[in-house]
Structures are given as C-alpha cells and as structure tokens.
Amino acid sequence: MCLNPNEHSQNPSHFEDSDQQIAHPAHRDLAWADYRELIEGMTFFDPHIHMVSRTTDDYQAMRQAGIVALIEPAFWVGQPRTGLSSFKDYYSSLVGWERFRSSQFGIKHYCTMGLNSREANNEPLAEQVMEILPLYIYKEGVVGVGEIGFDDQTPAEEKYFRLQLELAKKAKLPVQIHTPHRDKKNGTERSMAIALEHGLDPSWVIVDHNNEETVKRVLDQGFWAAFTIYPFTKMGNERMVKVVEQYGPERIMVNSAADWGISDPLAIPKTAALMKMRGIPTETIRKVTYQNAIDAFGKSGQIDLNDFGDDTSQQEADKFHGNSILRGGQQLNPSKDSLVIQ
Amino acid sequence: MSTNVQQRLWTVIIANTLASESEWLESQCESTPLELMTAFVAAPRHLRKTIVLLDHTEIDLPEWPEGVELIVKDWSLTRLCRVWLLIQLEQMDPTSFSKNIETLFDTAEINELVALYSALPVLPYPEKWLFRATEAVRSNMGLVFDAIAIQNPYPAQHFSEAAWNQLVLKTIFNDKPIHLLYGLQKRQNATLALTLSDFAHERWAAGRSVAPEVWRLTSPFMNERLLADMATLLASKVIENQWAAALACADSSYPPAHTLLAQHPDLERQVRSGAISWTNIEFNDLNTYVPQP
C-alpha cells in the first residue's frame, strides 16, 4: 500500500485497534535483504523504541543491522495501570531488566522518564506518580523527561505536562514530546507554545511523531523534529526521504517507536538504505539516523560514545568485575534457519 | 557503624578522587536524608567513570573490625562512593535507615543495586538484609548477581546452608567462576557435593560440560557415588577433567579415592608434586553450554 501523505490524519493511532492494517497489507517490490548492503558498516541510534514489548529476535536483528544504542521512552504499556506499584516496577525495568537485556546484545540502552499523557488523565494516580518521578529522573542513563505531552488534550494532560517541563528544567534534562495522533497540528503547536512559556530552550526539546504538516513550524521555532517510521499510522520511509530532501539534515532525526503494535524495529536501517538508494549523501543519513539524536539527548550528559560498540556488555563487565556478565555459551546468534536447536 | 570502616573507605576515596569530587561527597553529609538518597542516585553525574586503584593506599588503611570486610577489587569509583554514602545515611537518620534502604532497593537501577549489595557486609543489622540478598541471587541481571556472588563476604557470613547452596549452584549454572565466591571452602557441605553430582549427570546427558573446578567442593564428602563421577572424569578426553578428579581424590580422606588415583600414576605424581593445583583450572571465561564434540 502506498501511503498517501494526505491521508495520514485519518489513520488510527498506533495504539488503537486497526482493521485497516489487515485490509491493506503492505506490498513492496524492494526486498530489505537485497538492499541492506547499502548500509554496510553504518551505525545507527534509535532514539525512540519500546523494547519491553520486543523479543530477543528483534534485539539480534537490530544489532546485526547496525543499531548500537537506543532510547526507550517511558510510555503506556497498552493495559492501563491501576496502581503506583505498576508504574514503579515499569520505571525500574527501564533502568534495570531491560537495560540488562539490551546489553546482552551489545546495544547500549538509555531511557527517558515521564508520566505519559494518556495516564495523566487518571489524576489520583498521576499525583502519586509525580511524587516518585524525581527518584528516577536523576538516574544514570536517563537522557530526558519523556515521552510527555498531549493525547486527548485534556486539562489534566496539560497540568502534568507543565509539571514535568518544570521537572526537566530543574534536572537539566532534555524533553521528549509525544504529539497527539488526533488534532495533531493544534496539539503540536500547543505543546511547543507551553514549552516556550515555561522558558525551555527549544534546542533542549525534541518534538516527536512529526509529519509533512508539522515539521516546518517545529524547525522554524528551533526545536528538534523527530519522525517516527511506523507502518500505516505514522510516517512511511519514502515520505521520510522526501522530507529530508526538502529540509536537509539539521535538527531532524528518525526513530521507529516500535512497540506492541505492528511496527518495525529496523525502521532506521531500512530508512537509511532507502535514503542511500535515493542518492541522499552519507553524511546527511548519518545525521538523521545517528548523530542528531546523540547531540540532542546528549545534552543530558548521560551519553558516552565509549559505551557503544560491538561488545559493550563485555567491556562493562570487564571494567567492573573482571569476568563476563554473559552466561558463557549463550550464543548471541543461533541459526534461525536451522531445524536443530542445541 | 565502626569508625574504622568509614575511615578505611574514606582513605581509599581520597586517594582516588579529585578535590571537586570529594568535596561534593562531603557536602552531601550536611544535607537531609532525602537529599543524601538523591545523591546516591545522582552520583554518576558528579564522579568520573574510573576504576578504584588500591595499590598506593594499602599500607595505611585502618584494620577492618572483627567479622566485617569489603573486598574493593575492580570497583568503579561510583560504586565505592555510593557505599560510603549509605553509611552516611545511617548516621544521619538511624531510625528511618531501614525504610530508606528499602526505598533505594525498590527504585534502584542496575548500578545502584550493585552498590547496595556491595554495601551489605558493612551495613548495620546485617540479618535484616537476608531477603534482599537472596533476591540478588534470584536476579538474572548479571551485574546484580555478581554483586552478591563475586567477592562479597555477606553470603558466606549470613546465608543459611540452603541459601548458600543456591548461590553456589546458580554461580555454576551461570558459568561464573566459583573460586571468586568468598568463603567457598569454609561453607562447603555434603548436600552441595551430592547436588553437584546430580547437576553434572544432567549436563552430561545433554552433551554439555561442567566447569572442572566445581569438583573441588566434593573431596571432604567423597563416597561411592562421587567416586563413580571421579572415574568418569578420569576417563574424560578433556585433561582439565582428569586434573579435577585427581585433585579431588588426592584431597579426600576416603581410601577408595586413593586407590582410584593410584591407577593413574602420572596424574598422581603431578598432583602430589604440586605440578597441578586447583589454580590451574580456575577459569573465568567458561563456556559449558556449547555441546561437546
């Protein structure tokens, strides 16, 4: 299905049931396997991906495709939370278990911490979450407050958005703004106006889930513009190529936002290959798929390029204990094509 | 908490920090417990990512008090300073200390958990942290498990036999080197030795191997069943397995073990002469899950 750029606003959000996804299967003549050599040797940074919903197969595929680091924003997990402990355990998993899981595949895992806009509407719970949030935002590897912003654009959402902007200012952390799926243009404008009203430097704010209709205003006001390559409901990567052709690489970054819906953890390497194929300069590709995200979220002081690499987990383990954190014998790349499982 | 523990840690900290870093640490002690807990969390923002060196400080360090010890080996500076901050937290507010520690555990990320578990041997009321310590053994996060298992005196000093045996078995299961467990010899027991035999049989049935040094835990408890394992090891094509069996038999006071060893005169000679010792088979890079050819 070729996405019509004018139709995106009618598409369902990625967290809603979508029969359309089944009704319009994607079809492309270009096979990823035929084009992946175009990005041979390139490294990528995915600044928005929800790994708690992904499998070890995804981690392996991501590493093989050149992804060396990622950011997992705190978000809604699909099932609404009913108590503070669910939030606490989720936040802890972002800096605990998921961080470890990622390290096993040589991918450096960062996160942003925040109360998402959907659950900001459960005010009694939101109040409690705001009390524990300061415990998490100062943690090692927390590169921002996010993803926060608007969903329905209710007064409660605005209240907690503003409170968290103040928190980010106090902690000297960048902000990752989730822009709404419905009434996106207004929601994006409103998010930026509020951020400026709170005195945030737009170069510390990443406005996410942009499209052709929102990007100009975001860039003109000095914010970072992130684009989510997500089948059916957000950007397609052919459209992304056109955006980069039109606006160039400055302050633009690409992410996958892969989560528990039909999404693609290889969105960035695939988009890079497509850009390469369409003749976009390598340096431009590097900026939008790697460097810009590091420059933006690196303002947190929490990103150290020395932590990236083929065997990050091994290096860290060596540093701290002189022995491997990997269970020896665990093959990181067992053959998926083999009938035999050893 | 003993002033010696504090002084000892502070001596090492001073030798490893810049003035700005040690001043930041000292200033945290003049704050509130909540701010001190935030300092524990935010420590990496104020400290360099370096590894603590002990060489030039070892001479002047105050003695550890009886039954209390930390092995600060290959620690990051942050890990050491966080342990020190936890001791300050106890002094600042002894009544809320347990509650504060529980809060830190409940919200900790990986490196904070490492620091918390590293501090257990020097925290007051050590028996209070038994459940937490066994939770680290249950953890599948490698660094967290290592923090309680590797060169941490707490388990050997406070774990029940069952908890200790779980720690040893999980260390082996995780392909980590058991010689880095503190108090390994002192806590060996018959139940563990026999469980190791069962474990080895499962591994062998799966075509996998067992780290040879685990057999060092069997010699005081050698019996007919374990001796059969020794015979299996002596017949192995892997020389390290033969060494392990020879060493275990030689260390044992079970006469049939000596009879068995005598059937392998070359090995017996090497073991008796000290040409082979357990240190020869203390491997840190184990890989026992790969099927044997």
Interface residues (C-beta under 8 A of the other chain):
Chain A: K88 Y91 S92 V95 G96 W97 R99 F100 I132 P134 L135 Y136 Y138 K139 E140 G141 G301 D304 S313 E316 A317 K319 F320 H321 G322 N323 S324 I325 L326 R327 G328 G329 Q330 Q331 Q342
Chain B: T38 V41 A42 P44 R45 K49 I51 K73 D74 W75 S76 R79 T103 D106 T107 A108 E109 I110 N111 E112 L113 V114 N140 M141 G142 L143 V144 D146 I150 F173 N174 D175 K176 P177 L180 R208 N284 D285 L286 N287 T288 Y289 V290 P291
